[in-house]
Amino acid sequence: MNFFFETIGYLGGIFLAVSFIPQAYKTFKTKEINGLSLGTYGIYNLGVFCWIVYGFYLGSVQMVLFNTITMCFSLPVLLMIVKYRRK
């Protein structure tokens, strides 16, 4: 593999994985979920789960690792949306 493109892949994985940290932190601290879509977070987490399964199938450490990290930050937001949404 080309080192440059491997590095780009890892950087992309890191950026995507940490992109949910600010939202997860804010939602956890404020319990404010207005403006967050249950459907969007539900579908997104389902898609990430599928990427993890596919990554295992391919034997792609990169795919499994970064999607698992992503889900560690996006799934709690989804769960908070479910918990704090107004009935």
For each residue, the residues with C-beta under 8 A, 3 or more apart:
1: 5 6
2: 5 6
3: 6 7
4: 7 8
5: 1 2 8 9
6: 1 2 3 9 10
7: 3 4 10 11
8: 4 5 11 12
9: 5 6 12 13 62
10: 6 7 13 14 62
11: 7 8 14 15
12: 8 9 15 16
13: 9 10 16 17 62 65 66
14: 10 11 17 18 66
15: 11 12 18 19
16: 12 13 19 66 70
17: 13 14 20 66 67 69 70 73
18: 14 15 21 69 73
19: 15 16 22 70
20: 17 23 24 70 73 74 77
21: 18 24 25 73
22: 19 25 26
23: 20 26 27 36 73 77
24: 20 21 27 28 73 74 76 77
25: 21 22 28 29
26: 22 23 29 30 32
27: 23 24 30 31 32 33 36 76 77 80 81
28: 24 25 31 76 80
29: 25 26
30: 26 27
31: 27 28 80 84
32: 26 27 84
33: 27 36 80 81 84 85
34:
35:
36: 23 27 33 40 41 77 81
37: 40 41 81
38: 41 42 78 81 82 85
39: 42 43
40: 36 37 43 44
41: 36 37 38 44 45 74 77 78 81
42: 38 39 45 46 78
43: 39 40 46 47
44: 40 41 47 48 74 78
45: 41 42 48 49 71 74 75 78
46: 42 43 49 50
47: 43 44 50 51
48: 44 45 51 52 67 70 71 74
49: 45 46 52 53 71
50: 46 47 53 54
51: 47 48 54 55 63 67
52: 48 49 55 56 63 64 67 68 71
53: 49 50 56 57
54: 50 51 57 58 63
55: 51 52 58 60 61 62 63 64 67
56: 52 53 59 64
57: 53 54
58: 54 55 63
59: 56
60: 55 63 64
61: 55 64 65
62: 9 10 13 55 65 66
63: 51 52 54 55 58 60 66 67
64: 52 55 56 60 61 67 68
65: 13 61 62 68 69
66: 13 14 16 17 62 63 69 70
67: 17 48 51 52 55 63 64 70 71
68: 52 64 65 71 72
69: 17 18 65 66 72 73
70: 16 17 19 20 48 66 67 73 74
71: 45 48 49 52 67 68 74 75
72: 68 69 75 76
73: 17 18 20 21 23 24 69 70 76 77
74: 20 24 41 44 45 48 70 71 77 78
75: 45 71 72 78 79
76: 24 27 28 72 73 79 80
77: 20 23 24 27 36 41 73 74 80 81
78: 38 41 42 44 45 74 75 81 82
79: 75 76 82 83
80: 27 28 31 33 76 77 83 84
81: 27 33 36 37 38 41 77 78 84 85
82: 38 78 79 85
83: 79 80
84: 31 32 33 80 81
85: 33 38 81 82
86:
87:
